[in-house]
Amino acid sequence: MKRSYIGIVILCFILFLNIIFTQSMVHQFFYENYVNTLIFMGLNLLLFPTAVIAYKKTIDVLE
């Protein structure tokens, strides 16, 4: 098994973006900017499949 840290770095970056988008979504909801809230929610929803794909590719490299 060869270790590959690039997959872990990608997953950490996706998690970082998820935290930023969630915080921005809550902030926009508090100030009643509902269009921006929906935009950040959509970005969060797009990050989940991206993280799953990155995770599967990381697991395939390790096997």
Secondary structure, 3 states (H helix, E strand, C coil): CCCCHHHHHHHHHHHHHHHHHHHHHHHHHHCCCHHHHHHHHHHHHHHHHHHHHHHHHHHHHHC
